[in-house]
Amino acid sequence: MNGYERVRAAQRGEPTDRVPVFLHNFMAAAREAGYTMREFGTDPRKAADAFIRITEKYDLDGVLMDIDTATTAGALGVPIDFPEHEPARCEHGLLRTLDDLERLEPERIGENEHLQVWLETMRRLKEHFGDEKYLRGNIDQAPFSAASMLRSPQAWMMDLVDEENHEAVHRLLEICTRATCRFIDLMAGAGAHMVSSGDSPAGPAMISPEMYGEFARPYEDLAAEHAHEQGMPYLLHICGDTGAILDQFAGRPIDAVELDYQTDVQRIHDTLSGTSVAFWGNVDPSGVLARGTPERVRCEARRLMDLFSDTPRFVLNSGCALPADTPEENMRAFREVVDET
């Protein structure tokens, strides 16, 4: 099996010849290729070159095409800063009040220059790899996260706790969902095999499980359903300890979850067991992959593979983005461990 076939089979719950291996490695890819984060984030030729190099060097099964966590908000009008050595970031919110929604044009986000960098990068990856490697295209923030950036995280939290704002809150979330769905359309057209988005501000560290169920989950599901209309599976990523909302992941249209190492992996396994939701993850990117020894990397990877050995719906990956200075020997150990079992 090639990488594309291996990951596609895992997503479908079909047998594979070995566990598929990914790495959330965009910062490490830029560093290894000798590009600054500003170069990587603004030039699709350099971004694609960096992803191709690192994927082939470590013989990964695919590319997790990601550039930053500010693009959807930026395409909707939030000012974006491009530091030389860090991913792009939102400078501040755009909407002073929830009455200021008419200025947002979600169907036009494809006209944004920075979003076009993502699409051209994916086109170049598709041209190079075709259906040899599995191409997972991040579509940046899920609707809840995009809304928090449009308002600013502090203002957004205040919006959520005031019931008088809830009608406007849902209107903003609907607008952000339209932007997310438009991004999905564009990523599908660029050649992605799968799409994913992050919704970390919707995790239990920020809001209650009840608020997650009301303000985040329905819009994540709409994005997943739209991805299915484009013929692609949808993966949801949430950072931090998601234990309080694990019971909300089964029975939904999402096809995979990527949960941070802080979530009890036995609980993840037991919650997803018997469902059609695949698990991607979730080795600690900093404490283990970037700062640990190669043997510790192997040990943590084996622990995950042993736990999920009763299901093919598993892709070995880091729990979140690798630091730029992740050592080569650790990334090699992470890839090689699947051949040693």
VENTAWO-V729644 format. One record per residue. N is the residue number from 1. SS is DSSP state (alpha for helix, beta for strand, coil for the rest). PSI is psi in radians with two decimals (NA if undefined). OMEGA is omega in whole degrees, -180 to 180 (none if undefined). Layout:
n->N ss->SS psi->PSI omega->OMEGA
n->N ss->SS psi->PSI omega->OMEGA
//
This chain:
n->1 ss->coil psi->2.47 omega->171
n->2 ss->coil psi->3.12 omega->-176
n->3 ss->alpha psi->-0.74 omega->179
n->4 ss->alpha psi->-0.84 omega->-179
n->5 ss->alpha psi->-0.67 omega->-177
n->6 ss->alpha psi->-0.82 omega->-178
n->7 ss->alpha psi->-0.69 omega->179
n->8 ss->alpha psi->-0.73 omega->179
n->9 ss->alpha psi->-0.75 omega->179
n->10 ss->alpha psi->-0.72 omega->179
n->11 ss->alpha psi->-0.59 omega->-178
n->12 ss->alpha psi->-0.08 omega->-178
n->13 ss->coil psi->0.44 omega->-180
n->14 ss->coil psi->2.72 omega->-179
n->15 ss->coil psi->2.57 omega->176
n->16 ss->coil psi->2.79 omega->180
n->17 ss->coil psi->-0.39 omega->173
n->18 ss->coil psi->2.98 omega->178
n->19 ss->coil psi->2.26 omega->176
n->20 ss->beta psi->2.59 omega->-177
n->21 ss->beta psi->2.21 omega->172
n->22 ss->coil psi->2.91 omega->167
n->23 ss->coil psi->2.36 omega->175
n->24 ss->coil psi->1.50 omega->-160
n->25 ss->coil psi->0.45 omega->-172
n->26 ss->alpha psi->-0.64 omega->179
n->27 ss->alpha psi->-0.69 omega->176
n->28 ss->alpha psi->-0.63 omega->179
n->29 ss->alpha psi->-0.79 omega->179
n->30 ss->alpha psi->-0.78 omega->-178
n->31 ss->alpha psi->-0.81 omega->-178
n->32 ss->alpha psi->-0.56 omega->-180
n->33 ss->alpha psi->-0.12 omega->178
n->34 ss->coil psi->0.38 omega->-180
n->35 ss->coil psi->2.52 omega->170
n->36 ss->coil psi->2.84 omega->178
n->37 ss->alpha psi->-0.56 omega->177
n->38 ss->alpha psi->-0.75 omega->177
n->39 ss->alpha psi->-0.83 omega->-179
n->40 ss->alpha psi->-0.71 omega->-175
n->41 ss->alpha psi->-0.15 omega->-178
n->42 ss->alpha psi->-0.11 omega->-178
n->43 ss->coil psi->1.86 omega->-177
n->44 ss->alpha psi->-0.46 omega->177
n->45 ss->alpha psi->-0.74 omega->-180
n->46 ss->alpha psi->-0.68 omega->179
n->47 ss->alpha psi->-0.82 omega->180
n->48 ss->alpha psi->-0.73 omega->179
n->49 ss->alpha psi->-0.76 omega->-180
n->50 ss->alpha psi->-0.77 omega->180
n->51 ss->alpha psi->-0.72 omega->-180
n->52 ss->alpha psi->-0.80 omega->-179
n->53 ss->alpha psi->-0.86 omega->-174
n->54 ss->alpha psi->-0.58 omega->178
n->55 ss->alpha psi->-0.75 omega->180
n->56 ss->alpha psi->-0.64 omega->-179
n->57 ss->alpha psi->-0.74 omega->-177
n->58 ss->coil psi->0.10 omega->178
n->59 ss->coil psi->0.88 omega->176
n->60 ss->coil psi->2.81 omega->-177
n->61 ss->coil psi->-0.12 omega->178
n->62 ss->beta psi->-3.03 omega->-178
n->63 ss->beta psi->2.24 omega->169
n->64 ss->beta psi->1.65 omega->-173
n->65 ss->beta psi->1.85 omega->-177
n->66 ss->coil psi->2.57 omega->-178
n->67 ss->coil psi->-0.68 omega->178
n->68 ss->coil psi->-2.99 omega->179
n->69 ss->coil psi->0.59 omega->-177
n->70 ss->coil psi->0.01 omega->-167
n->71 ss->alpha psi->-0.80 omega->-180
n->72 ss->alpha psi->-0.81 omega->178
n->73 ss->alpha psi->-0.72 omega->179
n->74 ss->alpha psi->-0.68 omega->179
n->75 ss->alpha psi->-0.38 omega->176
n->76 ss->coil psi->-0.03 omega->173
n->77 ss->coil psi->-0.10 omega->179
n->78 ss->coil psi->2.31 omega->178
n->79 ss->coil psi->2.36 omega->-177
n->80 ss->beta psi->2.40 omega->176
n->81 ss->beta psi->2.46 omega->-180
n->82 ss->coil psi->1.47 omega->178
n->83 ss->coil psi->2.73 omega->-178
n->84 ss->coil psi->-0.67 omega->-171
n->85 ss->coil psi->0.28 omega->177
n->86 ss->coil psi->2.75 omega->177
n->87 ss->coil psi->2.74 omega->178
n->88 ss->coil psi->2.63 omega->-178
n->89 ss->beta psi->2.71 omega->177
n->90 ss->beta psi->2.33 omega->179
n->91 ss->coil psi->-0.74 omega->179
n->92 ss->coil psi->3.01 omega->179
n->93 ss->coil psi->2.96 omega->-179
n->94 ss->coil psi->-0.71 omega->-172
n->95 ss->coil psi->2.01 omega->178
n->96 ss->coil psi->-0.56 omega->177
n->97 ss->coil psi->2.91 omega->176
n->98 ss->coil psi->0.00 omega->176
n->99 ss->coil psi->0.01 omega->-172
n->100 ss->coil psi->0.69 omega->-173
n->101 ss->coil psi->-0.32 omega->-174
n->102 ss->coil psi->-0.31 omega->180
n->103 ss->coil psi->-0.23 omega->-177
n->104 ss->coil psi->2.35 omega->-179
n->105 ss->coil psi->1.38 omega->-173
n->106 ss->alpha psi->-0.56 omega->-179
n->107 ss->alpha psi->-0.20 omega->-177
n->108 ss->alpha psi->0.20 omega->-176
n->109 ss->alpha psi->-0.42 omega->180
n->110 ss->alpha psi->-0.26 omega->177
n->111 ss->alpha psi->-0.20 omega->-178
n->112 ss->coil psi->2.32 omega->-175
n->113 ss->alpha psi->-0.73 omega->-178
n->114 ss->alpha psi->-0.68 omega->177
n->115 ss->alpha psi->-0.57 omega->177
n->116 ss->alpha psi->-0.48 omega->175
n->117 ss->alpha psi->-0.76 omega->178
n->118 ss->alpha psi->-0.80 omega->-175
n->119 ss->alpha psi->-0.73 omega->179
n->120 ss->alpha psi->-0.61 omega->175
n->121 ss->alpha psi->-0.79 omega->179
n->122 ss->alpha psi->-0.71 omega->178
n->123 ss->alpha psi->-0.72 omega->180
n->124 ss->alpha psi->-0.66 omega->176
n->125 ss->alpha psi->-0.72 omega->179
n->126 ss->alpha psi->-0.71 omega->179
n->127 ss->alpha psi->-0.67 omega->-178
n->128 ss->alpha psi->-0.83 omega->-172
n->129 ss->alpha psi->-0.42 omega->-176
n->130 ss->coil psi->-2.20 omega->177
n->131 ss->coil psi->0.56 omega->175
n->132 ss->coil psi->-0.72 omega->178
n->133 ss->coil psi->2.62 omega->-179
n->134 ss->beta psi->2.19 omega->-174
n->135 ss->beta psi->1.85 omega->177
n->136 ss->beta psi->1.98 omega->-179
n->137 ss->beta psi->1.95 omega->172
n->138 ss->beta psi->2.47 omega->174
n->139 ss->beta psi->0.58 omega->173
n->140 ss->beta psi->-2.31 omega->-172
n->141 ss->beta psi->2.51 omega->167
n->142 ss->coil psi->2.92 omega->-174
n->143 ss->alpha psi->-0.76 omega->-179
n->144 ss->alpha psi->-0.78 omega->-179
n->145 ss->alpha psi->-0.73 omega->178
n->146 ss->alpha psi->-0.70 omega->179
n->147 ss->alpha psi->-0.67 omega->-180
n->148 ss->alpha psi->-0.58 omega->179
n->149 ss->alpha psi->-0.58 omega->177
n->150 ss->alpha psi->-0.63 omega->-179
n->151 ss->alpha psi->-0.41 omega->-166
n->152 ss->coil psi->2.44 omega->-175
n->153 ss->alpha psi->-0.71 omega->-178
n->154 ss->alpha psi->-0.81 omega->180
n->155 ss->alpha psi->-0.64 omega->-179
n->156 ss->alpha psi->-0.74 omega->178
n->157 ss->alpha psi->-0.67 omega->178
n->158 ss->alpha psi->-0.66 omega->177
n->159 ss->alpha psi->-0.74 omega->-173
n->160 ss->alpha psi->-0.54 omega->-177
n->161 ss->alpha psi->-0.14 omega->179
n->162 ss->coil psi->1.88 omega->-176
n->163 ss->alpha psi->-0.46 omega->179
n->164 ss->alpha psi->-0.32 omega->-180
n->165 ss->alpha psi->-0.15 omega->-167
n->166 ss->alpha psi->-0.62 omega->178
n->167 ss->alpha psi->-0.78 omega->179
n->168 ss->alpha psi->-0.62 omega->177
n->169 ss->alpha psi->-0.79 omega->180
n->170 ss->alpha psi->-0.59 omega->176
n->171 ss->alpha psi->-0.74 omega->178
n->172 ss->alpha psi->-0.72 omega->178
n->173 ss->alpha psi->-0.62 omega->177
n->174 ss->alpha psi->-0.69 omega->177
n->175 ss->alpha psi->-0.78 omega->179
n->176 ss->alpha psi->-0.58 omega->176
n->177 ss->alpha psi->-0.69 omega->176
n->178 ss->alpha psi->-0.66 omega->177
n->179 ss->alpha psi->-0.77 omega->178
n->180 ss->alpha psi->-0.78 omega->-179
n->181 ss->alpha psi->-0.62 omega->177
n->182 ss->alpha psi->-0.71 omega->177
n->183 ss->alpha psi->-0.71 omega->177
n->184 ss->alpha psi->-0.81 omega->178
n->185 ss->alpha psi->-0.81 omega->-177
n->186 ss->alpha psi->-0.68 omega->179
n->187 ss->alpha psi->-0.64 omega->176
n->188 ss->alpha psi->-0.76 omega->180
n->189 ss->alpha psi->-0.43 omega->179
n->190 ss->alpha psi->-0.19 omega->174
n->191 ss->coil psi->0.12 omega->-179
n->192 ss->coil psi->2.55 omega->174
n->193 ss->coil psi->-0.41 omega->-175
n->194 ss->beta psi->2.66 omega->173
n->195 ss->beta psi->2.73 omega->178
n->196 ss->beta psi->2.77 omega->175
n->197 ss->beta psi->2.76 omega->-180
n->198 ss->beta psi->2.53 omega->179
n->199 ss->coil psi->0.77 omega->-174
n->200 ss->alpha psi->-0.61 omega->176
n->201 ss->alpha psi->-0.23 omega->178
n->202 ss->alpha psi->0.03 omega->-179
n->203 ss->coil psi->2.94 omega->-176
n->204 ss->coil psi->-0.35 omega->177
n->205 ss->coil psi->-0.35 omega->-175
n->206 ss->coil psi->-0.72 omega->-177
n->207 ss->coil psi->2.85 omega->-179
n->208 ss->coil psi->2.79 omega->174
n->209 ss->alpha psi->-0.61 omega->179
n->210 ss->alpha psi->-0.72 omega->178
n->211 ss->alpha psi->-0.65 omega->175
n->212 ss->alpha psi->-0.80 omega->-179
n->213 ss->alpha psi->-0.49 omega->-179
n->214 ss->alpha psi->-0.71 omega->-169
n->215 ss->alpha psi->-0.31 omega->-177
n->216 ss->alpha psi->-0.93 omega->-174
n->217 ss->alpha psi->-0.82 omega->-177
n->218 ss->alpha psi->-0.58 omega->-177
n->219 ss->alpha psi->-0.54 omega->170
n->220 ss->alpha psi->-0.72 omega->-179
n->221 ss->alpha psi->-0.66 omega->177
n->222 ss->alpha psi->-0.68 omega->177
n->223 ss->alpha psi->-0.74 omega->179
n->224 ss->alpha psi->-0.78 omega->180
n->225 ss->alpha psi->-0.65 omega->178
n->226 ss->alpha psi->-0.67 omega->176
n->227 ss->alpha psi->-0.68 omega->178
n->228 ss->alpha psi->-0.63 omega->178
n->229 ss->alpha psi->-0.45 omega->177
n->230 ss->coil psi->0.11 omega->177
n->231 ss->coil psi->0.41 omega->-177
n->232 ss->coil psi->2.53 omega->170
n->233 ss->beta psi->2.81 omega->-177
n->234 ss->beta psi->2.29 omega->178
n->235 ss->beta psi->2.44 omega->178
n->236 ss->beta psi->2.28 omega->177
n->237 ss->beta psi->2.32 omega->173
n->238 ss->beta psi->2.25 omega->179
n->239 ss->coil psi->2.93 omega->175
n->240 ss->coil psi->-2.99 omega->-180
n->241 ss->coil psi->1.91 omega->-177
n->242 ss->coil psi->0.28 omega->-176
n->243 ss->alpha psi->-0.62 omega->-176
n->244 ss->alpha psi->-0.27 omega->-180
n->245 ss->alpha psi->0.19 omega->180
n->246 ss->alpha psi->-0.62 omega->-177
n->247 ss->alpha psi->-0.10 omega->179
n->248 ss->alpha psi->0.11 omega->-177
n->249 ss->coil psi->-0.38 omega->-180
n->250 ss->coil psi->2.70 omega->176
n->251 ss->coil psi->0.47 omega->-179
n->252 ss->coil psi->2.94 omega->179
n->253 ss->coil psi->-0.13 omega->177
n->254 ss->coil psi->2.51 omega->-174
n->255 ss->coil psi->-0.33 omega->-178
n->256 ss->beta psi->2.67 omega->173
n->257 ss->beta psi->2.57 omega->176
n->258 ss->beta psi->1.80 omega->-173
n->259 ss->beta psi->2.51 omega->-173
n->260 ss->coil psi->2.78 omega->-178
n->261 ss->coil psi->-0.30 omega->-179
n->262 ss->coil psi->-0.29 omega->177
n->263 ss->coil psi->2.35 omega->180
n->264 ss->coil psi->2.03 omega->-172
n->265 ss->alpha psi->-0.49 omega->175
n->266 ss->alpha psi->-0.70 omega->177
n->267 ss->alpha psi->-0.66 omega->176
n->268 ss->alpha psi->-0.86 omega->-179
n->269 ss->alpha psi->-0.84 omega->-175
n->270 ss->alpha psi->-0.60 omega->180
n->271 ss->alpha psi->-0.71 omega->-176
n->272 ss->alpha psi->-0.25 omega->-178
n->273 ss->coil psi->2.25 omega->180
n->274 ss->coil psi->-0.01 omega->177
n->275 ss->coil psi->3.08 omega->178
n->276 ss->coil psi->0.21 omega->-179
n->277 ss->coil psi->2.13 omega->178
n->278 ss->beta psi->2.69 omega->178
n->279 ss->beta psi->2.24 omega->175
n->280 ss->beta psi->2.20 omega->177
n->281 ss->beta psi->-2.77 omega->-17
n->282 ss->beta psi->0.92 omega->-180
n->283 ss->beta psi->2.38 omega->180
n->284 ss->coil psi->2.03 omega->-176
n->285 ss->alpha psi->-0.55 omega->-177
n->286 ss->alpha psi->-1.04 omega->-174
n->287 ss->alpha psi->-0.52 omega->-178
n->288 ss->alpha psi->-1.07 omega->-174
n->289 ss->alpha psi->-0.68 omega->-178
n->290 ss->alpha psi->-0.61 omega->-173
n->291 ss->coil psi->-0.18 omega->-179
n->292 ss->coil psi->3.12 omega->175
n->293 ss->coil psi->2.81 omega->176
n->294 ss->alpha psi->-0.64 omega->180
n->295 ss->alpha psi->-0.65 omega->177
n->296 ss->alpha psi->-0.67 omega->176
n->297 ss->alpha psi->-0.83 omega->179
n->298 ss->alpha psi->-0.73 omega->-178
n->299 ss->alpha psi->-0.80 omega->-179
n->300 ss->alpha psi->-0.67 omega->178
n->301 ss->alpha psi->-0.75 omega->178
n->302 ss->alpha psi->-0.68 omega->179
n->303 ss->alpha psi->-0.76 omega->178
n->304 ss->alpha psi->-0.79 omega->-178
n->305 ss->alpha psi->-0.65 omega->178
n->306 ss->alpha psi->-0.75 omega->-178
n->307 ss->alpha psi->-0.69 omega->-177
n->308 ss->coil psi->0.33 omega->-180
n->309 ss->coil psi->-0.23 omega->180
n->310 ss->coil psi->0.11 omega->179
n->311 ss->coil psi->2.48 omega->174
n->312 ss->coil psi->-0.15 omega->-176
n->313 ss->coil psi->1.10 omega->-177
n->314 ss->beta psi->2.31 omega->174
n->315 ss->beta psi->2.12 omega->179
n->316 ss->beta psi->2.17 omega->-177
n->317 ss->beta psi->2.92 omega->170
n->318 ss->beta psi->2.72 omega->-179
n->319 ss->coil psi->-0.37 omega->178
n->320 ss->coil psi->-2.87 omega->-174
n->321 ss->coil psi->2.37 omega->177
n->322 ss->coil psi->2.47 omega->168
n->323 ss->coil psi->2.68 omega->-177
n->324 ss->coil psi->-0.56 omega->-175
n->325 ss->coil psi->0.42 omega->177
n->326 ss->coil psi->2.21 omega->-174
n->327 ss->coil psi->2.54 omega->178
n->328 ss->alpha psi->-0.72 omega->-177
n->329 ss->alpha psi->-0.51 omega->178
n->330 ss->alpha psi->-0.67 omega->177
n->331 ss->alpha psi->-0.62 omega->176
n->332 ss->alpha psi->-0.73 omega->179
n->333 ss->alpha psi->-0.69 omega->-180
n->334 ss->alpha psi->-0.74 omega->179
n->335 ss->alpha psi->-0.73 omega->-173
n->336 ss->alpha psi->-0.40 omega->-175
n->337 ss->alpha psi->-0.52 omega->-179
n->338 ss->alpha psi->-0.39 omega->177
n->339 ss->alpha psi->-0.18 omega->-176
n->340 ss->coil psi->-0.10 omega->-176
n->341 ss->coil psi->NA omega->none
//
